[in-house]
């Protein structure tokens, strides 16, 4: 049973979380070969660390962007929060209903119809069949697939699957919404509709985590950003400041900055300003 969300407890709390993967050194062609190697002690693997001693506290209603290079550990972090992957070490506490958009179409069954997949996804998120049937009109209206609702998902285009996945995840009214590059596909109209719905989440005080390579989108959508490199949290603070530091590091081509993580107090609500490099608004003052 998931912990109930409240105003005093953090929505998400990670305490010294580590995630390690076992990477096989060679290909095993069959189960029989694997059993023989296992019994004879000849199964070798290397270890890859996806997250290293990550600690985060995210309060209810915060909008947090996760940035970093490819393979930095961003998606692993969201999978741990979504309870898709167990941490190797550490503790993860998530309060309230979580709707993960880790990959568009992830969890959809290709042979089931759109209608059947909507009900299946709702069941996985803790809603009953009757509840999902009642939500069906609003979901299909947002996804704009009314004429294809009873067609198998395998016949859907990437854009149709994207619209349906986002519509289901956001219509179930989750306490925590996790989005992993899900808005990178789709046309500008779809992205605008997604941002409009995310603004409604913000107005209702929902917790929102976004993994994105678009720094402009992180600055526009989030009040706080977390920069991850090599499985570690490098920076944690106001979105504009962290994105600026990440952009400067990316252009320099040097190694990730060493030292302690700098954590900042929650920033005030975002105000509009003239765009800077790559559309990131300038700060008038910087902390010393």
N, C-alpha and C positions, 0 to 999 in steps of 0.2 A: 504494500500500500504506500503510495507516494505521500511525502510530507505536505501538509497544507501550506499554501502561500499566505503570508501576512505582511504587514507593513514594517515590522520590526526585524524580522529575520531576512537574511539575504536570499534572493531568488536562486542564486548559484554560488556554491562555495567549493573550490578545489583546494585541497591541502596536500602539498608536496606530492603531486601526481607524477608518476613515471609510467611510460608505456614502452614495452620492448617487443620486437618482432623477431621470430626465428626465420632466418633466410636459408633454405637448403643450399648446400654447396654443389650438388649434382642432381640430375634428373633421375627419378625412380619411375620406371615404366609401368609397373604393375603392383597390385597389392601384395602378391606373392613375393616379389623382389623386396618390397619394403619390409615385410614380416621377417624375411631371412636376414636382411641387414640389421633390423632392429634387434633380433635375438642374438646376433653375433656382435652387436655393439659397433656396427659400422655405419650408423646413420649420423652424418656430420652436418652441422649447420653453423652459420654465423649469426651474430646478434646485431640487430639494427635498433637504435633507440629513437623512438618517434617523439616522445616528450620526456623532458628531464627536469624533475623537481619543480613542477609548475604549481604555483599557488595564486589563486584569484578569488576575489570576492566581488560579486556583481549584485547590486541591490535591485529590488523590484522597480520596474519602470525605466531602468537604464537602457540606453541604446549604444551598443559596443561594436566597433568594427575590429576585425582581426586581419592584420596585414602581414606580409612577409613573402619571401621568394618561394619558388616551387620546391616542395620537399621539406619545408621548414617545420611542418607539424600543425598547420592550421586546420586541415580537415580532420586530423586525428583528434585534435582538441574538441571539435564539434561532435565527433562520434562518441567520445567519452561522455560529454554532457548529455547527449541523446540516449545514452545507455545502449548504444549499438556495440560498443567495445568496452570491456572491463579494464580498468587500469591495472598494471602489473604491481604497482605500489601506490600508496596514498589513498585519499578518501575524497569522494565526490558526493555532494548533496545538492539535489535539484528539487525545488518546491513548486508544486503546481503542475498542470498539464503542459507537456512539451510537444510542439509540432515541428518535426525536423524536415527541412528541405535540403537534404544532403546532396542528392543528385536528382535532377528532374526525371520523373518516371521511375525512380528507385522504389521498388515494392509493388509496382504495377505488374499484373500478370498478363502477358501478351495475348493469351487465348481468351481471356475474359473480356466482356464488353466494358465500355466506359462506365455504365451504370453499376455493374457488378464490382468494378474496381473502386468506385466511390464508396460503396458500402463496405468493402474490404478494408480500405484505408481508414474509414471511420471506426471500424471495429478495432483496428490496431491502435487507434488513438483513444480508445476507451468509451466510444459512443455505441449505442444500440442500433440495430437495423432500423427501428422505427424513427429514431432521431435523424439518421442519415437520409431516410426517405423524405422526411419533412424538410430537410435542408437541400434536397436535390434541385429544386427550381432555382434557388439563388446561386448554387454552385455552377450549374450549367449555364446560367445567364452570364456569370462573370467569365467563364471559360469560352463562351460563345461556340458551343459544340452541340446545341440542341438537336440538330439534324443527324448527328453521328453518335449519340449517346448509347445506342444499342448496337454499335459496330465494335468488333474486336479492337483492342488497343494496338495490335500489330499493324492495323491499317491506318493508324494515326500518324500524322507528320510530327516532327520534333516540336514545332510550335504548338500544335494541339495538345501534345502530352505535357508541355511546359505549362500551358494555361490551366489544364485540368489539375495538375499536381499542385500548383500555387493556389488555385481556388479551393481545393479540399483542405490544404494545410491552414489556410487563413480563415476559412468559414467556420471551423469548429471552435473558434474563440479560445485559443490556447493562452496560458499564462506566460509561456516562453516560446518565442519563435526563433528557430535556427535556420539561417539561409546560407548555403555554401555555393557561391557563384551561380545561383539559380537564375539570376536576372541577366546573365551574360548572353543568353539566347533570347530570341524573340525580337519583334520589331519595336519601333519607338512607341507605338500606341500601346502595346502590351506593357512595356516598361513603365510608361506613364500611369497606367491603371494600377500596376503593382505598387508604385510609389504612393499613389493616392491611398491605397488600402493600408500601406505601412504607416502613413501619416495618421490614419484612423486608429491604428494600434497605439501610436505614440500618445494621441489625445486621451486614450482610455487607460494610459499608464501601464501598458504591457512591456515586458522585458524582451529585448530584441538583440540578437547577435548576427552579424553579417560578416562573412568571409568574402573578400573581394580584392582583385588586383587593381581596381579602379580607385585611386586615391580621391578623386573628385567625388565619387559616389559615397565614400566613407565620410568625407568631410560634410557632405550635404545631408546625409542620413543620420549619422551617429554623433553623439556628444563626447564619446570617449573612444580611444583606439588602443589596441594592444599589438605591439610588434613582436613577432616570433621569428627566431632564427636558430637553426640547428636544434630545434626542440625546446629552446629556452625562451623565456620572456625577457626581451631586451629593453623595451620601453612600455610604459603604461601610464597614460595621461590624456590630456585634452586631444581630441582627434586632429585638430589642425596642426598642433605642435608635433605630435608623433609622426604624422604623415609627412611633414616638412623634413624632419630628421631622416626618415626612411628614404625620401626622395634624394636628399643630399648624399646619403650613403650609397644609394644605387648609382648615382652619377660618378661618384669617386672611384668605384670599382675596388675598394679596399675590403678588408675583412669586417665582419659585424663588430660593432663597438663592444669593448669589454667593460667590466665593472658592474656595480650594483644596479639593479633595476630602479629607475626613478619613477616613483608613483606620485601623482598629483591629486589635489582635491578635485571633486567633481566640478567641471566648468559650468559657467552660467549658460543659459539658453543661447543658441547660436544666433548671431545677428549678421545681416547681410553686409558685404563689403566688396570692394573691387577685387576681381580675380587676380591671382598671381600666376606663377608658373604652373602649367598644366591645369589651370582653372582653380587652383587651391587659393582661397582668399588669404591675403596677407594678415599678419598680426601686427598691431600697432606697437605692442611692447612684448618683450620676452622675459621670462623669469631669469634671474641671475644664476 
